[in-house]
Structure formats: structure tokens, C-alpha cells
């Protein structure tokens, strides 16, 4: 999939709602033992890339050094479902302090009253973080209004042509 095709999908209104809303991404990667992992995680976007900040000694950092391919899902638990499916390659960077994007991502899930204390706690805890930058290689939006899973689309075609 080309970067332009990915950008077109990310620019759609439902994609923007999911990317900027309070829902966490479900971040999938291969663990060091070879078994898959999926974890809910906060994120932010910069320049068409998805970013995550985490503890430098986390299991996902060690695993991503070995196998950088990842997949993410961001979805709303409502009907009809809205689902943004993403795949990409992760790059790791150790940074000093707390990235501003991490603070912005955290604010998406809390009230303004909660935010100040949370920021103080985060800044007091982390002296450094690992930023995981995901370069997207594939994207698909399932909004169940204009797009549906391919298998469902094929089934509908099969039933209507019979």
C-alpha cells in the first residue's frame, strides 16, 4: 500500500475520530518467546506516523528490537462498529524526559481536573522513555457504512448473484 493510499484512509472523518478520540490502540507484536501479544496503549500521531512512549525496560521494547513488525486496531464499541486497522514497522528511540505527545495522548482519556496531577506524577516518575515510532505500511477503515470486511462483501455478492 502506498503512503498516499494510507494518508487517504487516515484523513477520512471516522479515521480522524478514532485517531483523536479517547480509545486506546490495541498494539500487537511478537513477544521474545515467539507468541503474539496485544496490549491497549495510548498513542499520538506526528507526520503520518503513529507514536507510543513506554518504559525503556518494557517487554515490548525488547521484543520490538528483535521483530519490529506490528499491527494496531483502534475501535469504538458501538453499533455500527468503527474500526481502524493498521500495520507497520516500529523504530525505537530513547529520549530524555517525557515526550509532549505522550502527555497529549494521556489527556485524551481524562478530565482537565485529573490532568495536572497525572502530568506531575508522570514527570516525577520518568527520567527517560522509549518512543516507538510506527511507520505505517497498511491501513483499512471499516465503518460498516461505506466499508465492510472483504469476506462479508464477498458473501453479499455471492448471495445477491445466486
Secondary structure, DSSP 8 states (H G I E B T S, - for coil): --HHHHHHHHHSHHHHHHHHSS--EEEEEE-TTS-EEEEEE--EEETTEEEEEE-TT-HHHHHHHH--EEEEEEEESSSS-EEEEEEEEEEEEEEES--HHHHHHHHTTS-HHHHHHHHHHHHHH-SEEEEEEEEEEEEEEE-SSS---HHHHHHHHHHHH-
